[in-house]
């Protein structure tokens, strides 16, 4: 990608599975190039 900084991060999680035995984690962010 060539980015050298992250300006925002969004973390989400949710329990899944029959008894809530698994955890699904999703992370997204905005990568930028700082000069």
Order of alpha helices (4+ residues) and beta strands (2+ residues): beta-beta
